[in-house]
């Protein structure tokens, strides 16, 4: 898509790129969505890739993901041997409705900031208890829990000129047991529902993340694997207007899928090895 309203591109922004933010600006990273539809309100692009942020920094404390890390780079990462939930990184990349060309350009931060219900990087980071570091135009920064960042369909907590700098996934979350369920109308289609559950080794706890079927991520915490009725009540207690409605599924369909998959997940984690 030719963005014919753009009059300027900041190719080498300052290290804190929001300092010169003004109305009509947009951050440019992968650009896979930005250049896919008309953007008549935009006048200037600020190229974040020129800042050279590290893509991936694994350490004993977990995994730091630079916001401009590409989906391809994340997919190619070899998880550390004790990261039991490491396969979720690849699983989430595979949930993109995208070609290999998009994978090579699309960024983890871009998918999160798009804040669409089916954003798989949102699913992954919420399920793995990540935090986001946000940089404000005045030079300050704040840390936001991944579960609190997206507030609705294409809505999030970012203020004008604020930028997502990095995503931090703690090692404790990466060491958890996990399982997931995903439903699409076609084999390579957009997610109608994407659910991930994790469990701390040596315990009976359960954390269930629901995305794609809801307008914002839902994270449900249980101190022990609940019985079938408790799990069902948890799903049924979600507000009716939280279930997403689009051509990939009605709210009723998504609610039904969530009930069904939640029970499968409950049985799997209740009966599995908790070591």
MOGI-V124711 format. One line per field, one symbol per residue. phi: phi as a letter, one per 40 degrees, with the letter a starting at -180 (. if undefined). Layout:
phi->???
This chain:
phi->.cccccbabccbccdbcccbcadgcacbbcgccdccacbcccbabbcccccgcdcabcaccibbbcccdccccccccccccccccddcccdccccccaccccdcbcbcccccccfcdcccccdcccccfcbbcbbcdcgcaabbcdcbccbicgbacccdgcbccabbbccccccccaaababbcbdbccccabbbbbacdgbbcabbbbagcbcacbbbbbcadcccccccccccccddccccbaccicdcccccccdccccdcdccccccccc
